Amino acid sequence: MARGELDQETLKAIDAKLPDLRPLFRVRAHTPTCVSIVLGPQAKIRAAVAAVCLNDTFDGIAEARFAAHEALACVLWYRERSPKAPNEPAAVFFGRFYLTAAASSLYAAAEHAAELIIEMLQIDREKLTGTRSRSLQSRVAEYLTNRMPTHVISERVRSLGDSDEWRRAIDLRNRWVHDQPPTMAGHGVVYRRVERWKIVDDGRGGIADEMSFGGGDEPEYCLDDVLDFVLRALARFAEFFGALVAEFEALLTRSLGTFATADN
């Protein structure tokens, strides 16, 4: 186990720092079978596919929230509650592990949300620019900005993408996957992936090779900073998803009303 037991009062205090997902539990009622029955076989949107994307997105948020909860719990345990506290190296190790997991789950949730938006707005995938190596969320955001800039979903996507906390959380995930994981203070001596030898002026009009010994490199992050922007990114995305759920439900209502009118 990554940490020791915390009392219920402490766990509730940690929980209060995270977004309340209970109002979003209603997405579980939007199963592919249910929405398909309600809208019927002639529905313009692929309701079953959209419903699955909706629930996948919720799963991603729930996973990110769990990871953020454990990050807070581990940091508290190793800094204050452990019999050997303070143990900053352990706090940083486990805190970084869970925060990276939270950022990765948020990234995945955003990819699922992009699929949901494609289905809801019936976006032609052939019109999404960029290669498949580029994230779907970025390609959908670009499409919405260029082709549907005033749509309420476009505005929500733009607000999320422009937020500093979201950009930093996604950068943390991208660095972790595609580059050297961001170095963090308290994690021992850290080194960047850079050449150690440097070419310098030798003081006589020529050049020389120089290398410094000891000390390592300056860490890029501190744990509390990462805690702050990942938790804010989680709250921001939960708010975004709440708005997306409301739009999905409104779309179902409009579609149902259209079919009822057509039947009459």
N, C-alpha and C positions, 0 to 999 in steps of 0.2 A: 504494500500500500504506500502511496506517495507521501501520505501525511498521517498524523494521529487523529483521534476522534475530537471533534469540536462539539460543544454543547448546543442544544437546540436554539437557544437565544442568539448565539453567535451566528449560527447557520442562517437564521431568519434575517439577521442584520446584513449578512452577505447577500442573501437573496434580494433584499430590498434595493440593493445597488444595481440590479439588473432589470431589464425590461420585463414587464408582466405579459406573458404570452397567453394567459387564460382567455382573453377576449378573442384570440385567434384560433382557439380550439375548434371553432365552428367550421373551419375548413374541412375537418374530418367528415362532416356530413355531405360534402361535395364529392362524392365518389363518382368514378366514371360511369358506373351503372346508373346511379340516380339521375345525374344530369342528362344522360343520354335518353332515359325514359321521359324525363320532364320535357325536353326539347324535341324529341322525336327524331326520326331518321332524315328529315329534310332540313335540319338546322344548318345554317350557313357556316357556323364555326365548328371546328372539330372539338366538340364539348368534352368528350371522353379524354382526349389527349390533353386538353387544357386543364382538366381536373387533376390528372396525374401530375402535371407540372406544378400545379398549385400546392399539392400535398408534398411533393419533393422539396419545394422551396421552404415550406414550413419545417420539414425535417432538418434542413440545413441550418435554419435559425435556431431550432431547439438544440442541435448539436453544438453550435457556436456558444449558446448560452451556458450549456453544461460545462464546456471547456473554460469559459470565462469564470464561472463559479468556482471551479477547481483551482484556477490560477489565483484567485483572491484567497481561497482557503489555504492553499499551500504557502503563499507569501506570509499570511498571518501566522500560520503554524510555525514556520521556521524562523520567523523574525521575533515572535513574541511568546508562543504557547508551548513550543517544544521544550522538553527538559534540558536540552542543550542550546536553547536559544540565547542570543541571536546566532543563527547559522546562515549568513548571507549567501555563501556559495550554493547551498541547497535551495534557498528561496529563489535565487536567480535560475538555477537549473530547471526546477519544476515549474516556476513561473513562466519562463521562456517556452518550455515545452507546451504548456496548455494554451498560452497566448498565440503561439504559432498555429496550434490546432484550431483555435477559434477563428483566426484570420483565414485559414484554409477552408473552413466550413462556410464562412461568409462568402468567400469567392465562389464556392460551389453553389451556394444558395442563389447568388446573383446570376450564375449561368442558367440555373433552372428558371429563375424569374424571367430571363431573356427569352427562353423557350415559351413561357406562358404568354408573354407579350406578343410574340410572333403569332401564336394561335388566336389570341383575343382580337388582335387588330388585323388578322389575316394578311400578314406581311409576306410578300413574295421573297423567298430566301435567295433567289437569283439576283435580287436587287441589293443584297447586303454586300457592301464592298469590303475588300481585304481578303487575305488568305485564311484558311482554317486554323493556321497556327496562331492567329490573333483571336483573342477571347470573343465569344459570342456577345457578351454583354457590351463590349466596346463597339462592336459592329452594329448592334441594335440601337445603341445610344446615338451613334453617328447618323443612322437612317432616320431616327425620330427627329433629330435636330434639323436635318436637311429637308425632310419631306413632310413632317407633321409637327412643326415647332410649337403650335398653339394647343395641341391636344393635352389634356390633363395628365395623361401618363407620361408624355414627353417632358412636361414641366417637373414631374416627380423624379424622373430619371435624371434630368439635368441637375436638380437640387442635390440628389445623392452624389452624383459623380463629381460635382464641384466642391463638395465638403472636404476640408483638410483631413479630418479623421478617416474618411473612407479612402482617400487616396493613399494615406500612410499605411492603413491596414492592408490594402491590396498590394502595395509596394513591399511590405514585410513578407507577404505570402509569395510574391513573385521572386524576391531575392532568395527566399528559402528554397524554392524549387529550381530556379534557373541560374543562380549565382551563388557566391559565398553567403552563407547565412549571416545576417547583420551581427556584428560583434557587439557584446554587451558588457558593461561594467559589472564587476563582481563575479565574473566567470573565469577568473584567473588571468594569466598573461594571455593576451589575444594578439593575433597577427593577421594583417590584411594580405590578400594575394597579390603582393607587389614584389618587384625585384629589390633585393637588398643592396646590391652594389649601385652606387650613384657616381656619375661623372661630374667632377668639380674642378674649379680653377685651382691649379697647383701653386699660385702665387708668383710664378716665374714666367707668366705668359703662355703656359702650356695647360694641359689638363691631366687629371689624375683620377684613379678609381678610389672611392671611399665607401666604407661600410661601418655603421654604428653597431655597437654590441650592447645587448641587454635591454630590458625594459619593455619590449614588445611595442605595439602600436596603440594609439588612442582609441578606446571603444567608441562606436558610433551611437549607441543607445544606453540609457539607463533603464532599469526594470520599471520604475514608476512611470516613466514617460510612455513606455509601450503599453502598460496597463491602462493609462489614461486614454490614449487614442483608440485602442482596440475596444474598450468598453463604450466609448462614444460612438464608434462605428457600428457596434452591435445595436445600440439604441436607435441610431439613425436608420439602419436597415429594417429594424422591426417596425418603425413608424412608416417607412416606405412600403413595406409589405402589407401593413394594415390598410393603406390607401389602395393598394393593388387588389386586395381581397374585396374591398368595397366596390371597385370598378368591375371586377369579375361578376359579383352578385347583381350589380345594376345591369350588366350586359345580359345575364340570364333573364332578368325580369323583363327587359325590353324585348328580347327574343321571344319569350313566352307570350307577351302581349301581342306581338306581331302575328304569331301563329294563331292565337285565339281570334284575332280580327279576321284573319284569312279564312278561318273555318266558318265564321258567321257570314 
